[in-house]
């Protein structure tokens, strides 16, 4: 069972018109709404399920700068700065702590890669990452019994609580005037004369000249209904949560990844643990439609991403023909994506963690869950206006990076909506690079 995000109740009366409509109540959509409201804009958020019901509450909780793609570095640096003052801004607890993150390394290829990354990208981008040896590793992890060739360490990196953060931002957005509707699926986007004119929801039409698609794994389906090409696939990440370690705070306080495991200390004293090597992807019609877009990525991750055919292929194939706006949509049939976690992946992660950190031997698992990650061919998000349809902005494809990058991604999305000077260079996030 997936952990439940803190509740955000729905507004009651759907407006007939809104200056800006945001489709999706995850951290990207919600932070965009807050940014726009703080600038005086009228905003309506429409969510088919609950706020942060999917990947925004199911991720690892890392706020990670290190190891980022060069295109993302300005965005994650901006986002980290936002996280540091976010509690004060939203007047609520997001769980953010600057704790440092470490990649424990024993592979020479990885050491060479991260050494190059630190020198060529981190330092010029303002990220203070460093390659450290066993002595510093033992200082950071006195409970560690393994020998490591090196590690990549970033003291400025942090963590936050996925079940708290997006919902805390949502409450702050509502105080600024944002209207939030849950269990209100958008069936499709209405257009007129080549422009956005509103959205058709299961509860009626809402007119607007500006619509932001921030639907995560569902964004592709909304674009399909408009005839827009959005190469986006999904992978599924398995995660578990533990009880606090016996002995109180004796466990490692920082966040790290090692030999096929990651761990993060939670505010409740327990740990979030997951594999950092394996994931799986449920085959869908999109895998065949976009096979050539994703071929380099599929080859790169051939050994670590397991493919399987299940019911999703057939349900999504049927949805291709279900495009009527006056009929029940796929977004209503599946309010929340809730895939089953892969037991053997989690068992392997926990086994390896206990081998390297025997202090975890008595730890007890409380929950296991999985989340659906939306991925682009270059694993870099799309945050951009769509030239082919005036009034449409897309903010999606965060490829597992959305939680940490979320606050800055919301700021950049709001900049694009308003035409304000962008907080970072938006060129790497252009939609046209795929279309």
N, C-alpha and C positions, 0 to 999 in steps of 0.2 A: 504494500500500500504506500502511495506517495504521501509525503508530509503535506499538510494543508496550509496554504498561505493564510495570513491573518485576514479576516473577512473585510470586504468593502461592499456596503449595501448599494443597491441600484437606485438611481433616481426613478421617479414614477411616471411622469408625463413626458413622452417623447416629443421634442420640438418639431415643428413643421419646417423650420429653417435653422441653419447654423452657419456662421462665418467659415469655420473649419471643422471638418469631420475627420476623426482619426479612427481607422479600423484596426482594432487590436488593443487589448488591455495588458500587454506584457510590459517589461521595463522600458522598451524603446518607445512604444506608444504613450505610456504614462509620463515619461520624462519630457517627451515632445509637448504634451499637453500642458505640463507645468511651465515649461519655458514660454510657450505662447501666451498662457494666461498671465504670467508675470509681466508680459509686454502689452497687456491690455486687450488681447484678442478673445473673441467668443469661441469656445471650443466644446465639441461634443465627442466623447469617446464611446464607441460601440464595440462591445465584447460579446462573442457568442456564448461564452461560458462564464467563468469567474475571473477576477483580476489576478494575474500572475498564475493562472491555473496550469499552464504548461511549462515550458522550459525555464521561464523566469523564476520559478520556485523550485525547480528540480535540478539545477546545475550545482557545480562544486562549491560555489561561493567565493571563487578566487577573483581578486582585483589585481590582475597580473599585467605588468609592463614588459617583463623580460621575455625574450624569445619571439616577440611579435614580428609579423611581416613588416618590412620597412614602410609600406604604405600606411600602416595602422599606427605607427609610433606617435605622430603628433596627436592623433585622436585619443590614444590611451594615456598619454601624458596629461592632456587636458582633462580627461575623465578622472584620473587619479587626484588631480587638484580639486575637482568638484566633490569627489567622495569625502575628502578630508574635512569639508565644512558642511556636508549634506545634512547631518543630524540637526545642526543649528538652523539650517535653512528650512527644513520641513517640520521642525519642532517635534521630532519623533526619533525613535531608535531604529537605525538601519542595520546595526551590528557591525559597522565598519571599524576595523582595527588595523593599524599599520604594523604588521607582524613580520614582514620579510617572507620571501618565497625562495626555495632552493630546488634546483634540479640536481639530484645526485647521479653522478656519471661514472660508468665503467667502460664505455664504448669509445674507442679512439676517434672514430668518425664523428661522434656527437661532440666530443671535446674540441675537435678541430672546428666543427661548425659553430659552436657557441663562442669559442674564442674569437673567431672571425666576426661573428655577429656583434659581440661586445665592442670590438674595436671599430668596426666600420659603421655600425648603425646605432648602438646604444649610446655611446659617449657623444657623438655628434647630435643625437636627438634629445639629450638631456636626461638619459636614464643611467643611473649609477649601478650598473651590473658589473660583477667581477668574477673571474675564475678563481676559486679557492682550493686549497689542498686539504689533506686529512686532518691536520691540526685544527684548522678553523671549523671543519665539519664536526669534529668531536666537541668543540666548544658550543656549537649551535645545537648539537644532538648528543648530549652525554649518554643517552640511553641506547645509542646506536652501537651494534656489535660488528657491523660489516666494515670491510675495507673498500674505499672508493678511490679511484684514480684522480678524480677532481669533482668539482661541483660548480654550477652557475648560481650565484647568489645575488639577490637584489633586496637590499634592506628596506627600500621605500615601498615595496609591494605590500599588498594587504589582503584582507578578507572581509566579507560581510555576510549577512544572513539572508539567503534567498527567500525564505518564507516571510521576512519582515520588510525588505527594502522597497520593492515595487508598490506594495500596499501602503507603506508609510508615505511614499511620494504621491500616491493616488489621493490619500486623505488631504495632503497639502494642496494638491491641485484643485480639489473640490472647494477648499476654503477660498481659493482664488477665483472661483466662479465656474470651473469646469463641470459640465454635466457628464455623468458617467452612467452608462446603462449596461448591465450585465444580463446574460441570457437573452441577448438581443442580437441575433445573427444578421449580418449584412448578406443578402442574397446576391447582390450585384450592384454595380455602379451605373447610374443613369447618365446618359450623355445627350447633348443637343448641339448640332452644328460643329462637331469636332471638339467640343468642350465638355468638361464635367458639369453636370447640372444637379447632382445629388446622389443619394444612395437609396436603394430599395431594401428595407429590412423586413424581417418576419412580422414586424408590428406596424409597418407602413413606410411611406416615403418621407425622407428628410432632404430638403433642398439645400444645396451648397455649391459654390463654385470652386471650392478647394477641398480635396480629399487626400488624406495620407494613408497609404497601405502600409501598416506595420504589423502584419499578421503572421510573422514568423513562418512556420512550415506551411501555412495556408495561403501565403501571398501568391504563390504560383497559380493556385486555383482561381483566385480573384482576377489575376491577369489573363488567364486562359479565357475567361468569360468576356473579356474585352478584346480578344484577339491579339494580345500583346505577348511577345516572346520573353519569358523570364526563365532562363536555365537555372533551376534550383532542384536539388535532390535533398534527401534526408538520411541521416544516420541516427542510430539509437544508442544512447549512452546509459550504462547501468551504474547505480550508486547505492550505497548503504549508509545507514546511520547507526551509531552505537550508543550504549549507555556511557556515562562517565567512567573513567578508569578508577579502579579501587586505589585508594591512597590520595584522592583529591587531585592536585595539580602537578603530580609527578611526571605526567606524560609530556611529550614534546609540545612546546607552545607555538612553534612556527608551522608554516604550511609548506609542503614539499612533495616531490615525486621521486620515486626510486625505481627499482626493478619491477616494472609492471604494476605499480600501485601509486596512488596519491593519497595524501591524508591532509585534513584540515581540522584544527581544533575549533569546536563550536562554542558559542557563548554558554551553552548549558553544561559544558564540561565533557561532552561526548565528542565523537569524531565523525566527520564525513569521509568515507573511503570509497575509492573507485579504481578500476583499471585505468592506466594511462596509455595502454598500448593497443588493446583490442576494442573494437566496436562492431556493430553489425548494421546492415542496411536491408530493410524489407523492400524487395523489388516492386516497382510500380511502373505503369506505362511511361512515366517521365524518364526512367532509366534508359528506355529504348529511344525515346524522342530526342534526348540530349546526350546520347552516348558519345558522340564525337567531341562535344564540348568538354565532357568530363573524362575523356580517355586518359589524358596525362595524369590526372589525379587518381583515377582508378588503378593505373599501373603503379604509381608511386605507393599507394596504400594497399596493394594486392595482398600482402601477407598479413596485414593487420585489420582489414575490414572484411568481415564475413557476410556474404550475401545469402539471403534466403527468400523463398517464395511462400507467401502466406495469404490470408484473406484480403489484405490491403490491396493487392494487385487487382483483384476482381471487383472490389468495391470502388476503387478509383477508376477502373475502366468503365464501370457503369455510370460513374459521375460525369464522364466526358459528355454523355448525351443528356444529362440533367442540367439544363441551363435556363429553364423557365424561371422568371422572377416572381411568378404568381403561384409557385409550387414549393413544397418543402425542399430545402436545399441540403447539400452534403454538410454544410456548416451547422445545421440544426440536428442532423442525424448523429453527428459526432461532436458533442459540445467540448470535450476535453480529450486530447490524445493521451492515452494512458497505456503504453506498451508494457509488456511483461519484462522484468529484468532478466538478464542471462546469468543463471546461477553459477555456471562453471567459471565465468569471467570474474565474478565477485569472489568466489572461493579462492581462485588463484591469487587475486590481489591481496586478500587477507592472509593467505598462507605465506606469501613472500614478505609482507609487512612484518608478520610475527617472527619470521626468520631473521630479519635485519634489526628488528626492535622487539626483543623478547618481552619488554614491558607490556606489549599488547596481547600477550598470550591469554590472559583471563578475560579479555574484553568481550562484552555481550552485544550482539546485533539486535537492534530494535525494529528497524524497517529496511526493506529493500524496494527499490523502485527504478524506473527508467524514464528517460525524457527523449523527445524528438528534436534533433538539431537540424536546422536548415542550412544548407551548404551551397556556395557558389563554386564555379569551376576553379577560381583562383583563391578561394577561401578568404576573400575580402568582401565586405558588405557592399550593397548598393544603397546609396543615399543620394537621391537625385530627382529632379523634375523629369517627366516623360514628355519629350518634345512632340510626340505623335498625338498626345491628348492633353490639351491645355487644362491646367488645374489639378493634374494628378501628380503626386509625389510618392515615390517608393522608398521605404527604409526597411530593408530586409536582408537576408542572406548573411547573418553574422557568424555563421560557421563555428558555433561554440564559444564565441568571444563576446556575445552580446551583453552578458551581465556586467562584466567589468567595464566595458566600453559604453554601456548604456547611457549614463548621464551626459557624456559628450556627444554621443550619437543623437540624443534627443535635442541637444543644443544646436548641432549642425542642421538637423532636420528642420527645426524651427527657423533657423537662419534662411534656409532655402524657401520655406513657406513665405516669410515676410520680406525677403529680399535684402535683409540686413547683411553687413559684412560677415562672411563665414568665419567661425571660430578657428577653423583649420582649412588648409587647402582642400577643396572638395573634389579636385580632379581625379584622384585615385578611386573614387567611389561612383563614378559616372555609370549610368545605366547603359549608355551607348556602347560601352566596351564589349558588351555581349550581343547587342542587337544589330 
